[in-house]
Amino acid sequence: MLRGSLSNTQSPTLWVHSDVLIREDGRVLLVGPKKYKVIRKDWLWAISYFVKPVIVYIDTAQHIDLIDYDKLFFDSFNECKDALRRDQRAVELVVEDPNLVSRDIVLYSTNTGKYS
């Protein structure tokens, strides 16, 4: 049986690391809190046709523009990997950093057809 293909009515989930979707937008005169903006909204919307996206935050706060999506919070990346390994509904975790890629963790790609 493939990961994520359980035979009930819930869709499989695709975990998306927040670094894939959120970029630092800078600060005004390097003073004050950092500003962030959401990127790749079209990709996130496109994959939601095939799988249910879950935004994974690792030691960061939730972004206000992504509040409508399911979310998971972890203190470390190892804690996230352990939870991904235990979750049979999750297809895989999408990350931005190529150094984090492993068996169930893949690098971001614009190809959404692979989840159909």
VOMI-57211 format. One line per 2 residues: number of its first residue (from 1); their letters; for each residue x, y, z of N, C-alpha, C, O. Coordinates in Angstrom, 1 decimal. Layout:
# residues N
NUM> a> X:Y:Z:X:Y:Z:X:Y:Z:X:Y:Z ~ ...
***
This chain:
# residues 116
1> ml> 0.8:-1.2:0.0:0.0:0.0:0.0:0.9:1.2:0.0:1.9:1.3:0.7 ~ 0.5:2.2:-0.8:1.3:3.4:-0.9:1.0:4.3:0.3:-0.1:4.3:0.8
3> rg> 2.0:5.1:0.7:1.7:6.0:1.8:0.6:7.0:1.4:0.6:7.5:0.3 ~ -0.3:7.3:2.3:-1.3:8.3:2.1:-2.6:7.7:1.4:-3.6:8.4:1.4
5> sl> -2.5:6.5:0.9:-3.7:6.0:0.2:-4.5:5.1:1.1:-4.7:3.9:0.8 ~ -5.0:5.6:2.2:-5.9:4.8:3.1:-7.3:4.8:2.5:-7.6:5.7:1.8
7> sn> -8.0:3.7:2.7:-9.3:3.6:2.0:-10.5:4.1:2.8:-11.4:3.4:3.1 ~ -10.5:5.4:3.1:-11.7:6.0:3.7:-11.9:7.3:3.0:-11.3:7.6:2.0
9> tq> -12.7:8.2:3.5:-13.1:9.4:2.7:-12.2:10.6:2.9:-12.4:11.6:2.2 ~ -11.2:10.5:3.8:-10.3:11.6:3.9:-9.2:11.6:2.9:-8.7:10.6:2.5
11> sp> -8.8:12.8:2.4:-7.8:12.9:1.4:-6.4:12.7:2.1:-6.2:13.0:3.3 ~ -5.4:12.2:1.3:-4.1:12.1:1.9:-3.5:13.5:2.1:-4.0:14.5:1.4
13> tl> -2.6:13.7:2.9:-2.0:15.0:3.2:-0.6:15.1:2.6:0.1:14.2:2.5 ~ -0.3:16.3:2.3:1.1:16.7:1.8:1.6:17.7:2.8:1.0:18.8:2.8
15> wv> 2.6:17.4:3.5:3.2:18.4:4.4:4.1:19.3:3.6:5.0:18.9:2.9 ~ 4.0:20.6:3.8:4.7:21.6:3.2:5.5:22.5:4.2:4.8:23.1:5.0
17> hs> 6.8:22.5:4.2:7.6:23.3:5.1:7.3:24.7:4.9:7.2:25.2:3.7 ~ 7.2:25.5:5.9:6.8:27.0:5.7:7.9:27.7:5.0:7.5:28.8:4.4
19> dv> 9.1:27.3:4.9:10.2:28.0:4.1:9.9:27.9:2.6:10.4:28.8:1.9 ~ 9.1:26.9:2.2:8.7:26.9:0.8:7.7:28.0:0.4:7.7:28.4:-0.7
21> li> 6.9:28.4:1.4:5.9:29.3:1.1:6.1:30.8:1.6:5.4:31.7:1.1 ~ 7.0:31.0:2.5:7.2:32.3:3.1:8.6:32.8:2.9:9.6:32.0:3.1
23> re> 8.7:34.0:2.5:10.0:34.6:2.3:10.1:35.9:3.1:9.1:36.6:3.3 ~ 11.3:36.2:3.6:11.5:37.4:4.3:11.4:38.6:3.4:12.1:38.6:2.3
25> dg> 10.7:39.6:3.7:10.5:40.7:2.8:11.3:42.0:3.2:11.2:43.0:2.6 ~ 12.1:41.9:4.3:12.9:43.0:4.7:12.3:43.8:5.9:11.2:43.5:6.3
27> rv> 13.0:44.7:6.3:12.6:45.6:7.4:12.8:47.1:6.9:13.5:47.4:6.0 ~ 12.1:48.0:7.6:12.3:49.4:7.3:13.5:49.9:8.1:13.5:49.9:9.3
29> ll> 14.5:50.3:7.4:15.8:50.8:8.0:16.4:49.8:9.0:17.1:50.2:9.9 ~ 16.2:48.5:8.7:16.7:47.5:9.6:16.3:47.6:11.1:17.0:47.2:12.0
31> vg> 15.2:48.2:11.3:14.6:48.4:12.6:13.2:47.8:12.7:12.5:47.9:11.7 ~ 12.9:47.2:13.8:11.6:46.7:14.0:11.5:45.2:13.6:12.5:44.6:13.2
33> pk> 10.3:44.7:13.7:10.2:43.2:13.4:10.3:43.0:11.9:10.1:43.8:11.0 ~ 10.8:41.8:11.6:10.9:41.4:10.2:9.6:41.2:9.5:8.6:40.9:10.2
35> ky> 9.5:41.5:8.2:8.3:41.3:7.5:8.4:40.1:6.6:9.5:39.9:6.0 ~ 7.3:39.4:6.4:7.3:38.2:5.6:6.2:38.3:4.6:5.2:38.9:4.8
37> kv> 6.4:37.7:3.4:5.3:37.6:2.4:5.2:36.1:2.0:6.1:35.4:2.0 ~ 4.0:35.8:1.5:3.7:34.5:1.0:4.0:34.4:-0.5:3.5:35.3:-1.2
39> ir> 4.7:33.4:-0.9:4.9:33.1:-2.3:4.4:31.8:-2.6:4.0:31.0:-1.8 ~ 4.3:31.5:-3.9:3.8:30.2:-4.4:2.4:29.8:-4.0:2.1:28.7:-3.8
41> kd> 1.5:30.8:-3.9:0.1:30.6:-3.5:-0.5:29.7:-4.6:-1.4:28.9:-4.3 ~ -0.2:30.0:-5.9:-0.8:29.2:-7.0:-0.4:27.8:-6.9:-1.3:26.9:-7.2
43> wl> 0.8:27.5:-6.6:1.3:26.1:-6.4:0.5:25.4:-5.3:0.0:24.3:-5.4 ~ 0.4:26.1:-4.2:-0.4:25.5:-3.0:-1.8:25.3:-3.3:-2.4:24.3:-2.9
45> wa> -2.4:26.2:-4.1:-3.8:26.0:-4.5:-3.9:24.8:-5.4:-4.9:24.0:-5.4 ~ -2.9:24.6:-6.4:-3.0:23.6:-7.3:-2.8:22.2:-6.7:-3.5:21.2:-7.1
47> is> -2.0:22.1:-5.7:-1.8:20.7:-5.1:-3.0:20.4:-4.2:-3.3:19.2:-3.9 ~ -3.8:21.4:-3.8:-4.9:21.1:-2.9:-6.0:20.4:-3.7:-7.0:19.9:-3.1
49> yf> -5.9:20.4:-5.0:-6.8:19.6:-5.9:-6.6:18.1:-5.7:-7.5:17.3:-5.7 ~ -5.3:17.7:-5.5:-5.0:16.3:-5.4:-4.8:15.8:-3.9:-5.3:14.7:-3.6
51> vk> -4.2:16.6:-3.1:-4.0:16.2:-1.7:-4.3:17.4:-0.8:-4.5:18.5:-1.3 ~ -4.4:17.1:0.5:-4.7:18.2:1.5:-3.4:18.7:2.0:-2.7:18.0:2.7
53> pv> -3.1:20.0:1.7:-1.8:20.5:2.2:-1.9:20.9:3.7:-2.8:21.4:4.2 ~ -0.8:20.5:4.4:-0.6:20.9:5.8:0.7:21.7:5.9:1.8:21.2:5.5
55> iv> 0.6:22.9:6.4:1.8:23.7:6.5:2.5:23.3:7.8:1.9:23.3:8.9 ~ 3.8:23.1:7.7:4.7:22.7:8.8:5.5:23.9:9.2:6.3:24.4:8.5
57> yi> 5.4:24.3:10.5:6.2:25.4:11.0:7.2:24.8:12.0:6.8:24.0:12.9 ~ 8.5:25.0:11.8:9.5:24.5:12.7:10.1:25.7:13.4:10.9:26.4:12.8
59> dt> 9.8:25.8:14.7:10.3:26.9:15.5:10.0:28.3:15.0:10.8:29.2:15.1 ~ 8.9:28.4:14.4:8.4:29.7:13.9:6.9:29.9:14.2:6.2:28.9:14.5
61> aq> 6.5:31.1:14.1:5.0:31.4:14.3:4.3:31.2:13.0:4.8:31.2:11.9 ~ 3.0:31.1:13.1:2.1:30.9:12.0:2.0:32.2:11.2:1.9:33.3:11.8
63> hi> 1.9:32.2:9.9:1.8:33.3:9.0:0.3:33.6:8.9:-0.5:32.7:8.7 ~ -0.1:34.9:9.0:-1.5:35.2:9.0:-2.2:34.9:7.6:-3.4:34.6:7.6
65> dl> -1.5:35.0:6.5:-2.1:34.7:5.2:-2.3:33.2:5.0:-3.1:32.8:4.1 ~ -1.7:32.3:5.8:-1.9:30.9:5.6:-2.8:30.3:6.7:-2.7:29.1:7.0
67> id> -3.6:31.1:7.3:-4.4:30.7:8.5:-5.5:29.7:8.1:-5.9:28.9:8.9 ~ -5.9:29.7:6.8:-7.0:28.8:6.4:-6.5:27.3:6.2:-7.4:26.4:6.1
69> yd> -5.2:27.1:6.1:-4.7:25.8:5.9:-4.4:25.1:7.2:-4.2:25.7:8.2 ~ -4.5:23.7:7.2:-4.1:23.0:8.4:-2.7:23.2:8.7:-1.9:23.5:7.8
71> kl> -2.3:23.1:9.9:-0.9:23.4:10.3:-0.4:22.5:11.4:-1.2:21.9:12.1 ~ 0.9:22.3:11.5:1.6:21.6:12.5:2.8:22.4:13.0:3.4:23.0:12.2
73> ff> 3.0:22.3:14.3:4.1:23.1:14.9:5.1:22.1:15.5:4.7:21.2:16.2 ~ 6.4:22.3:15.2:7.4:21.4:15.8:8.5:22.3:16.3:8.8:23.4:15.8
75> ds> 9.3:21.8:17.3:10.4:22.5:17.9:11.7:22.3:17.1:12.5:23.2:17.0 ~ 11.8:21.1:16.5:13.0:20.8:15.7:12.6:20.0:14.5:11.5:19.4:14.4
77> fn> 13.6:19.9:13.5:13.3:19.2:12.3:13.3:17.7:12.6:12.5:17.0:11.9 ~ 14.1:17.2:13.5:14.0:15.8:13.8:12.7:15.4:14.4:12.2:14.3:14.1
79> ec> 12.1:16.2:15.2:10.7:16.0:15.7:9.7:15.9:14.6:8.8:15.1:14.6 ~ 9.9:16.7:13.6:9.0:16.7:12.4:9.2:15.5:11.6:8.2:14.9:11.2
81> kd> 10.4:15.0:11.4:10.7:13.8:10.7:10.1:12.6:11.4:9.5:11.7:10.7 ~ 10.1:12.5:12.7:9.5:11.4:13.4:8.0:11.4:13.3:7.4:10.3:13.1
83> al> 7.4:12.6:13.4:6.0:12.6:13.2:5.5:12.3:11.8:4.5:11.6:11.6 ~ 6.3:12.7:10.8:6.0:12.3:9.4:6.1:10.8:9.2:5.3:10.2:8.5
85> rr> 7.1:10.2:9.8:7.3:8.7:9.7:6.1:8.0:10.3:5.7:6.9:9.8 ~ 5.5:8.5:11.4:4.4:7.8:12.1:3.1:8.1:11.4:2.1:7.3:11.6
87> dq> 2.9:9.2:10.7:1.7:9.5:10.0:1.5:8.8:8.7:2.2:9.1:7.8 ~ 0.5:7.8:8.7:0.3:7.1:7.5:-0.5:7.8:6.5:-0.6:7.4:5.3
89> ra> -1.1:8.9:6.8:-1.9:9.7:5.9:-1.1:10.6:5.1:-1.5:11.0:4.0 ~ 0.1:11.0:5.6:1.0:11.9:4.9:1.7:11.3:3.7:2.3:10.2:3.9
91> ve> 1.7:11.9:2.6:2.4:11.4:1.4:3.9:11.7:1.5:4.7:10.7:1.4 ~ 4.2:12.9:1.7:5.6:13.3:1.9:5.7:14.7:2.4:4.7:15.4:2.5
93> lv> 6.9:15.2:2.7:7.2:16.5:3.2:8.0:17.3:2.1:9.0:16.7:1.6 ~ 7.5:18.4:1.7:8.2:19.2:0.7:9.0:20.3:1.4:8.5:21.1:2.2
95> ve> 10.3:20.4:1.1:11.2:21.4:1.7:11.9:22.2:0.6:11.9:21.8:-0.6 ~ 12.5:23.3:1.0:13.2:24.2:0.1:14.7:23.9:0.1:15.4:24.0:-0.9
97> dp> 15.3:23.4:1.2:16.7:23.1:1.4:17.1:21.7:0.9:16.5:20.8:1.4 ~ 17.9:21.6:-0.1:18.3:20.3:-0.6:19.0:19.4:0.4:19.1:18.2:0.2
99> nl> 19.6:20.0:1.5:20.3:19.2:2.5:19.3:18.4:3.4:19.8:17.5:4.1 ~ 18.1:18.8:3.4:17.1:18.1:4.2:16.4:16.9:3.5:15.6:16.2:4.2
101> vs> 16.7:16.7:2.2:16.0:15.7:1.5:16.4:14.3:1.9:17.6:14.1:2.1 ~ 15.4:13.4:2.1:15.7:12.0:2.5:14.6:11.2:1.9:13.9:11.5:0.9
103> rd> 14.3:10.0:2.5:13.3:9.1:2.0:11.9:9.6:1.8:11.4:9.5:0.7 ~ 11.3:10.2:2.8:10.0:10.8:2.7:10.0:12.3:2.5:8.9:12.9:2.6
105> iv> 11.1:12.9:2.3:11.2:14.4:2.3:11.8:14.7:0.9:12.9:14.3:0.5 ~ 11.0:15.5:0.2:11.4:15.9:-1.2:11.7:17.4:-1.4:11.2:18.2:-0.6
107> ly> 12.4:17.7:-2.4:12.7:19.1:-2.7:11.5:19.7:-3.4:10.9:19.0:-4.2 ~ 11.3:21.0:-3.2:10.2:21.7:-3.9:10.3:21.6:-5.4:11.4:21.8:-5.9
109> st> 9.2:21.3:-6.1:9.2:21.3:-7.5:7.9:21.9:-8.0:6.9:21.8:-7.3 ~ 7.9:22.6:-9.1:6.6:23.2:-9.6:5.7:22.1:-10.2:4.6:22.5:-10.5
111> nt> 6.1:20.9:-10.4:5.3:19.9:-10.9:4.3:19.4:-10.0:4.6:18.6:-9.1 ~ 3.0:19.8:-10.2:1.9:19.4:-9.3:1.3:18.1:-9.7:0.6:17.4:-9.0
113> gk> 1.6:17.7:-11.0:0.9:16.5:-11.5:1.4:15.2:-10.9:0.8:14.2:-11.0 ~ 2.5:15.2:-10.2:3.0:14.0:-9.5:2.2:13.5:-8.4:2.3:12.4:-7.9
115> ys> 1.3:14.4:-7.9:0.4:14.0:-6.8:-1.0:13.5:-7.2:-1.9:13.3:-6.4 ~ -1.2:13.4:-8.5:-2.5:13.0:-9.0:-2.6:11.5:-9.1:-3.6:10.9:-9.5
***
